[in-house]
Amino acid sequence: MKNQDLKVYVTNKGGHSYEAAEKYGEIIYITEGTLNRFA
């Protein structure tokens, strides 16, 4: 299986760099931005 076939799921695209995770596969962001934790 190639890294292009693998996916890395990140729960929230925030202010952090996720470049290091790219070596494990395609980065998929589940959500983006701030979340209302009381919703």
Secondary structure, 3 states (H helix, E strand, C coil): CCCCCCEEEEEEECCCCCHHHHHHCEEEEEEECCCCCCC
